[in-house]
């Protein structure tokens, strides 16, 4: 396992991180299996974990808390594990838009309420990375935003603060970053979604802001296991995302991508190593529930970057999209 520095937090984190969303409501999730998979990832060197209160109303925070308690306080500890979690928007609206007032989404009372709940679930006095689960840059100049973040840090409720940037809006966070309050940004970045390279990543370099790349497999399409007939159960979030508005074009693009796949390499390997090839990315969140997936994905940390010729070919598979109601 290879490690990178998470911007100015100075946390040394595994470049492959564990995403816990799939453990809280996705089809086939099982708590016992999830805990065993999490522990296996720790045993294999993963030390960065991304969760959120919205993932099962604290369910995934609680699962992660079991692992943190077991490993961070073992004697001697395996090594330092880091937890990143997220405050849900008070108005329960995803994504954020300028029509919502900051006071309707992240008033201080709401933020501190959920920061307390998350700390309790994680069994940690101080959260390594606390993020706002949605963001709109129109809120940046709200005095309460600065007051809240500064108090969270001053009272040692958190070690660092971040924002999770809306799907397909990588530049809707640049203003907030320039305030100096944001230590980490989380953004969708994958073979299809390359737009963060335009303005977001250069500013992260300039300000030494850590980058957490999420959705590396485009919610599953880059696993290569889907086809035009794929359907998910109605209660599964992916049933909406991969509906008739999105599935046909996605599958067509995946099929084109397979044409440049090198012999002996799987599509998910190429997708994950594409992200690992970018030094601007501090860590990449991968959702994993099966032991085999944990072993396969974490092993890619040692595989190294893709060669320059392949990376150049993948540039042409960039897919610039705008948010649609089915996308969140």
C-alpha positions in Angstrom: 0.0 0.0 0.0 1.3 3.4 -0.9 0.5 6.6 1.1 0.2 10.3 0.2 -0.1 13.5 2.3 -3.7 14.8 2.5 -2.8 18.5 1.8 -2.2 20.7 4.7 -3.8 18.3 7.2 -0.4 16.5 7.0 -2.3 13.2 7.5 -0.4 10.4 5.7 -3.2 8.4 4.1 -3.5 5.3 1.9 -4.0 6.3 -1.7 -6.8 3.8 -1.8 -9.5 4.7 0.7 -12.6 2.8 1.8 -16.1 4.3 1.1 -18.9 3.1 3.4 -22.0 4.2 1.5 -22.7 0.8 0.1 -22.9 -0.6 3.7 -26.0 1.4 4.5 -28.9 0.5 2.3 -27.5 -0.7 -1.0 -28.7 -4.1 -2.2 -27.0 -7.0 -0.5 -25.4 -5.2 2.4 -24.7 -7.2 5.6 -23.3 -5.8 8.7 -21.2 -8.8 9.7 -19.7 -9.0 6.2 -19.1 -5.3 6.2 -17.2 -5.3 9.4 -15.0 -8.2 8.2 -14.3 -6.4 5.0 -13.4 -3.2 6.8 -11.0 -5.2 9.1 -9.4 -6.9 6.1 -8.8 -3.5 4.5 -7.0 -2.4 7.7 -4.9 -5.6 7.7 -3.9 -4.8 4.1 -2.8 -1.2 4.9 -5.9 1.0 4.2 -6.0 3.7 6.8 -8.5 6.3 5.4 -12.3 5.8 5.6 -15.1 7.9 4.2 -18.6 7.9 5.7 -21.5 10.2 6.3 -24.4 10.6 8.7 -26.7 10.2 5.7 -25.5 6.7 5.0 -28.2 5.0 7.0 -28.7 7.8 9.6 -25.4 7.1 11.3 -25.2 3.4 10.5 -22.0 3.5 8.6 -20.5 5.9 11.1 -21.3 3.3 13.8 -19.7 0.5 11.8 -16.6 2.5 11.3 -16.5 3.4 15.0 -16.2 -0.3 15.8 -13.2 -0.6 13.6 -11.6 2.6 14.9 -12.1 1.4 18.5 -10.6 -2.0 17.8 -7.6 -0.8 15.9 -6.7 2.7 17.0 -6.8 1.6 20.6 -5.3 -1.8 20.2 -2.0 -2.4 22.1 0.1 -1.8 20.2 -2.1 -0.1 17.5 -1.8 -1.4 14.0 -1.2 2.1 12.7 -3.2 5.4 12.7 -6.6 5.1 11.1 -8.3 8.3 9.8 -12.1 8.9 9.5 -13.8 11.4 7.3 -17.6 12.0 7.8 -20.2 14.5 6.6 -22.9 16.7 8.0 -26.2 16.3 6.2 -28.0 19.4 4.9 -30.8 20.5 7.3 -33.3 20.9 4.4 -32.5 17.4 3.2 -31.9 18.6 -0.3 -29.3 17.2 -2.6 -27.6 18.9 -4.4 -27.3 22.4 -2.9 -28.3 25.3 -5.1 -28.2 29.1 -4.7 -32.0 29.2 -4.0 -31.4 27.7 -0.6 -30.1 30.0 2.1 -27.1 29.0 4.2 -29.2 29.3 7.3 -31.6 26.7 5.9 -28.9 24.2 5.2 -26.0 24.5 7.8 -27.0 26.7 10.7 -24.5 26.4 13.6 -27.0 24.6 15.9 -27.6 21.9 13.2 -23.9 21.5 12.4 -22.9 21.0 16.1 -25.8 18.6 16.7 -24.6 16.3 14.0 -20.9 16.8 14.7 -21.7 15.5 18.3 -23.7 12.6 16.9 -20.9 11.6 14.5 -18.3 11.9 17.2 -20.4 9.5 19.4 -20.8 7.0 16.6 -17.2 7.1 15.6 -16.2 6.9 19.3 -13.8 9.7 18.7 -13.3 13.0 20.6 -12.2 14.8 17.5 -13.2 14.0 13.9 -10.2 13.8 11.5 -12.1 15.3 8.6 -15.6 16.7 8.9 -17.2 17.8 5.7 -20.4 19.5 4.6 -22.2 16.9 2.5 -23.4 19.5 0.0 -22.0 23.0 -0.9 -22.9 26.1 -2.9 -20.3 28.8 -3.3 -23.0 31.5 -2.9 -22.8 30.8 0.9 -19.1 31.5 1.2 -19.4 35.1 2.6 -21.9 34.1 5.3 -20.3 35.1 8.6 -21.9 32.0 10.3 -19.9 29.7 7.9 -16.6 31.1 9.1 -17.7 31.3 12.8 -18.9 27.7 12.7 -15.8 26.2 11.1 -13.4 28.2 13.3 -15.3 27.1 16.5 -15.3 23.4 15.5 -11.5 23.6 15.2 -10.9 25.8 18.2 -13.0 23.5 20.4 -11.1 20.5 18.9 -14.3 18.8 17.7 -12.6 18.4 14.4 -9.0 18.3 13.2 -9.8 19.5 9.7 -12.7 20.7 7.6 -13.8 19.9 4.1 -16.6 20.2 1.6 -18.1 17.6 -0.6 -18.6 19.2 -4.0 -21.8 18.7 -5.9 -21.9 16.1 -8.7 -20.6 17.5 -12.0 -19.9 21.0 -10.5 -16.2 20.9 -9.6 -15.8 24.6 -9.8 -18.6 25.2 -7.3 -16.2 25.3 -4.3 -13.3 27.5 -5.5 -14.5 30.5 -3.6 -14.9 28.6 -0.4 -11.4 27.2 -0.8 -9.9 30.7 -1.0 -11.3 31.6 2.5 -8.6 29.4 4.0 -11.2 27.4 6.0 -11.3 24.4 3.7 -8.5 21.9 4.2 -9.9 19.1 2.0 -12.3 18.8 -0.9 -14.1 15.7 -2.1 -15.0 15.6 -5.7 -16.2 13.2 -8.4 -13.2 12.3 -10.6 -12.9 9.3 -12.9 -12.2 8.5 -16.6 -15.5 10.1 -17.6 -15.5 13.0 -15.1 -12.2 14.7 -15.8 -13.4 18.3 -15.3 -11.7 18.8 -11.9 -8.4 18.9 -13.8 -9.4 22.3 -15.3 -9.5 24.6 -12.3 -10.1 22.7 -9.1 -6.9 20.7 -9.0 -4.6 23.6 -9.9 -6.1 25.6 -7.0 -5.7 22.7 -4.6 -2.0 22.6 -5.5 -1.7 26.3 -4.9 -3.5 26.3 -1.5 -2.2 22.8 -0.5 -5.8 21.5 -0.1 -6.2 17.8 0.0 -8.2 16.0 -2.7 -10.5 13.0 -2.0 -11.6 11.6 -5.3 -15.0 9.8 -5.2 -17.1 7.7 -7.6 -14.0 6.2 -9.3 -16.1 3.6 -11.1 -19.0 6.0 -12.0 -21.4 4.4 -9.5 -20.5 1.0 -11.0 -20.6 1.4 -14.8 -16.8 1.3 -14.9 -16.8 -2.1 -13.2 -17.6 -3.5 -16.7 -20.3 -5.7 -15.3 -23.4 -3.8 -16.4 -25.2 -3.9 -19.7 -28.2 -2.2 -21.4 -30.6 -4.6 -19.6 -29.2 -4.0 -16.1 -31.8 -3.2 -13.5 -31.5 -2.5 -9.8 -34.2 -3.0 -7.1 -36.6 0.0 -6.7 -35.2 0.9 -3.3 -31.6 0.9 -4.5 -30.4 4.4 -5.3 -28.8 3.1 -8.5 -32.2 2.2 -10.0 -32.7 6.0 -10.4 -29.2 6.9 -11.5 -29.0 4.2 -14.1 -32.5 4.8 -15.4 -33.5 5.3 -19.1 -32.1 8.8 -19.2 -28.6 7.7 -18.3 -28.1 3.9 -18.8 -28.1 3.7 -22.6 -25.4 6.4 -23.2 -23.4 5.2 -20.2 -23.2 1.6 -21.6 -22.3 2.9 -25.1 -19.4 4.9 -23.6 -18.2 1.9 -21.5 -18.2 -0.2 -24.7 -16.0 2.4 -26.4 -13.7 2.5 -23.4 -13.2 -1.3 -23.5 -11.6 -0.9 -27.0 -8.6 0.8 -25.5 -8.3 -1.7 -22.6 -4.8 -3.2 -22.6 -4.5 -7.0 -22.7 -4.5 -8.6 -19.3 -6.0 -5.5 -17.6 -9.5 -5.3 -16.2 -11.8 -2.2 -16.7 -11.9 -1.4 -13.0 -8.1 -1.7 -12.8 -7.7 0.8 -15.6 -10.3 3.1 -14.0 -8.7 3.1 -10.6 -5.2 3.4 -11.9 -6.2 6.4 -14.1 -7.0 8.2 -10.8 -3.9 6.9 -9.0 -1.8 8.3 -12.0 -2.8 11.9 -11.0 -0.5 13.2 -8.2 -3.1 15.9 -7.4 -5.3 13.2 -5.9 -4.5 12.5 -2.2 -6.7 9.4 -1.9 -9.4 7.6 -3.9 -12.6 6.3 -2.3 -13.7 2.9 -3.4 -16.9 1.2 -2.1 -16.1 -2.4 -1.2 -18.2 -5.0 0.7 -16.8 -8.4 -0.5 -13.4 -9.7 0.6 -12.3 -10.4 -2.9 -13.1 -6.8 -3.9 -11.1 -5.4 -1.0 -8.0 -7.5 -2.0 -8.3 -6.7 -5.7 -8.8 -3.0 -5.3 -6.2 -2.4 -2.6 -3.6 -4.3 -4.5 -3.8 -1.7 -7.3 -2.0 0.8 -5.0 1.2 -1.1 -5.8 0.5 -1.4 -9.5 1.7 2.1 -10.3 0.4 4.7 -12.7 -0.8 3.9 -16.2 1.6 4.5 -19.0 1.6 7.9 -20.7 0.2 6.6 -24.0 -2.8 5.0 -22.4 -3.5 8.1 -20.3 -3.5 10.2 -23.4 -6.0 7.9 -25.0 -8.3 8.1 -22.0 -8.4 11.9 -22.2 -10.7 11.5 -25.2 -13.2 9.6 -23.1 -14.0 12.7 -21.0 -17.7 13.2 -20.6 -18.8 16.6 -19.4 -22.3 16.5 -17.9 -24.7 18.7 -16.1 -26.7 17.7 -13.1 -30.1 16.2 -13.7 -32.8 15.3 -11.1 -32.0 11.6 -11.5 -28.3 12.1 -10.6 -28.6 12.5 -6.8 
